[in-house]
Amino acid sequence: MTIFLGCGFAAKYREGGGNFSVPLQWMLGLRRLKLDAIWLEVLPATKSAREDWAKIDNFQRRLRENGFGGRYCLLYQKPASDGHELDAMHCIGMPRRELFDRLSGPNVLLNLAYSIHPPLLLKFERRIFCDLDPSEIFYWMKVTPSLENFLSDGGHRVLSA
């Protein structure tokens, strides 16, 4: 089974240590448990392609430095949109065919801070919303019926209604 760690905030901030360290700790834990984990990062395009590619290069370098060079798929979204259409995104790191193969097999998405949105969100067999700010969980439970489970950073699992 593939465990996707869905993130949309680590690649955006080239010097944001905390923004990178949170999903990194998740990936390190999943690796320690010997699970087949893939870091799935969505990076919306900005007005500067040069800056976007600097972010992508930095993200790839940091993953290689931490032993995850072959364990990620960065989805570059140009143009940026709230909807995540997989066919309109450029796959970096993992080949598109491998991503589709993994999505067609048993999988689960750990969706950090609701980083992955429909329609991409609905391609995952199981979806778990991992709240990084417990005060927001009640809002997301109300507006995201496409999520199956919620997990707060306090470790409490709440089943959606």
C-alpha positions, 0 to 999 in steps of 0.5 A: 500500500502506498501512503501519500503525504499530501502537502502544499506548503513546504516547497513554497518557502525556500527558507521556511524551516518549519514549513519543511520540517513538519512534513519531513518529520512525518516522512521520517516516521513513515520510513522508520515504520518501513512503510511505502511513503511518497511525499506529494507536494503541490506547488502553484505557479507564481508570476515568476517562472524563474522563482518557481524553478528555484523553489523546485530545485531547492525542494528537490535538493532538500529531499535528496539531503534527507534521503527522499530523492526517489520518494516524492512527486511534486505537482507543479500547477500552472496556472495556479488554482484552488481545484487540483486537476491532476491532468493539468499539473506537471509531475516532477520527481516521480514519473506520471505513469508511476503516480497513476499506477500507485493511485490505481492500487491500494493507497491512503492520503495523509492530507496535511492541513487540507493541502490536496483539493478535489478533484485530485483528492477524490482519486485516493482510496482512503483520505485522512485529514491531518490537522496541524492547527486543532482550532481549524478542524471544526471548520474543515469538518463542516466544509469537506464532506469528501474526507473520511477521517480527521486527525488533529495534531493532538492525536485525536481521530474524529470520524466525519459525519 
